[in-house]
Amino acid sequence: MSSDLRDLYQDVILDHGKRPRNARVVEDATFIQPAYNPLCGDKGTLYLSMDPTGRKIIDAAYVGQGCSISTASASIMTDFVRGKTREEALETFGLFHDMITAPPDEATHRAVADLGKLSVFSGVAEFPARVKCATLAWHALKAALTEGPAPAPVSTE
Amino acid sequence: MKTLSASTPLTLDVQGVRAEYPILGTKVHGKPLVYLDSAASAQKPRVVIDSERRVYEQMYANVHRGVHDLSMRASDAYEAARGKVARFIGAPSVKEVVFVRGTTEAINLVAQTYGRVNVKPGDEILITALEHHANIVPWQMLCEEKGAKLLVAPINDAGEVEMDRFEELLSSRTKIAAFAHVSNALGTVLDAERMTALVRERAKNAVVLVDGAQGVPHMKVDVTSIGCDFYCFSAHKMYGPSGMGALWGRKTLLDAMPPWQGGGDMILTVTFEKTTYAETPFKFEAGTPNIAGTIAFGASVDYLTGLGLDAVAAAEHELLVYGTDALSSIPGVRLIGTAARKASVLSFVVEGVHPHDAGSILDYEGVAVRTGHHCAQPVMDRFNVPATIRASLGVYNTREDIDALVRGIRKVQEIFA
């Protein structure tokens, strides 16, 4: 397999794509945020439970259907943001977005270093058509944390 | 470029055809391009590209306006294209061809003019379950506005319209029956003649609109023998420019229809009290049109006619059979759409792999296919898949292209094993 494809479909991504973690419904979650990508039909629901102060994420789950990139991204994201504050989670999305959209320069390398397990998605940068797959769950996270529970699904369009 | 003989060729010289497409020489991710996405849009042969360039270099001016020589030349070429399009589909009169941006605009035009005048509360519009969104949404909008009802004839597991159900759903309440000539998502060829005959028999008040976007590139179309009232198609799927298309309609219907958009070129006289409209088809062509695109559309008609639609259909059918056999022999691949009569389209899913992942990997192998719902979400729902991978054939495709697709699918399966 070519190295770019191998970078996109790293074993961690294939694994999370096949067996997504935190794929469960959380009925009493603080935020229940639908997500939808009209271009490809990927859809899901993000569940975020906050601590009593509303500042810290104590649980995150995502149920949906989609390609391996969007499924793996939701799976790894829900692992990653548990225990993070609202601000930390949103800042992480910023770095993550930079990593998968920016050309590989110094800033991106720094982002990759800061992102730990999320850095497995750095290969997406070579596949611009897949950026929306990798960010679907993140857009839902951002919508939930900044706008509160939205009646309409967040869309990547 | 070979000189086209008056007689229609019996077979397609695919290598000769390929040599006329500059884009087929490009590389994708370092690999030779294997273009299997003609149902989304076909590539352009040199004659079409040259035609559009020649307009700008030798005869460009606005049409139907100036008395100066360039405007006359442009107008003549523009109207000559209308004649070519009319002959191409067997239209009884050149005045029955309205130039539009594409199939979508053609259908919207009919919905917003014929439909708005003739569809009343309680009336019905009948479509089928395999339609492209362009042949669903304009009718939904019309039904909503008029308090009419949209009925949908179901399809079977092979992706064929259930004809007895189609027949049953027709009645004196039906005002419009609209269906595809060829399904873009499944490749099913519909029996447009028979369906039109059924409408005539059971729904005397209805007009028949055929969405021919996927029909004209792959088979000889004759609107007179189909017997329909409107036929809509796009230039870009038949090797012509994008943003161009045609609506064919019976002259009596077009004459009775109100104009669509108002503006220049569609009027006879304008005063602030009253405007009288130009005759058919000009009353539907407000504003400066896509002049060069229209003339190049004519060139694409000449091109396809020169290849011979029968030869094109035979070559594509042979390749479709080859592709169907090749894909069917791969374990884990399931074809979606297995109608007895098909054209151009191989829609399929790979077990355990989302179509988008397959699409990225195939793209990396240089194989361009479409993945997604193909603007036909109800078809995806019918087959209970979120999306499919669609390989679609054009005049330039070869067995080697299918072989490359098969190799790509094996790679997809390797990665997702």
HADDOCK unambig.tbl for C-alpha pairs under 7 A between the chains (distance, minus, plus):
assign (segid A and resid 40 and name CA) (segid B and resid 372 and name CA) 5.22 0.50 0.50
assign (segid A and resid 40 and name CA) (segid B and resid 373 and name CA) 6.84 0.50 0.50
assign (segid A and resid 41 and name CA) (segid B and resid 386 and name CA) 6.53 0.50 0.50
assign (segid A and resid 66 and name CA) (segid B and resid 354 and name CA) 6.96 0.50 0.50
assign (segid A and resid 67 and name CA) (segid B and resid 354 and name CA) 4.90 0.50 0.50
assign (segid A and resid 67 and name CA) (segid B and resid 356 and name CA) 6.09 0.50 0.50
assign (segid A and resid 67 and name CA) (segid B and resid 357 and name CA) 6.14 0.50 0.50
assign (segid A and resid 68 and name CA) (segid B and resid 354 and name CA) 6.89 0.50 0.50
assign (segid A and resid 68 and name CA) (segid B and resid 357 and name CA) 6.72 0.50 0.50
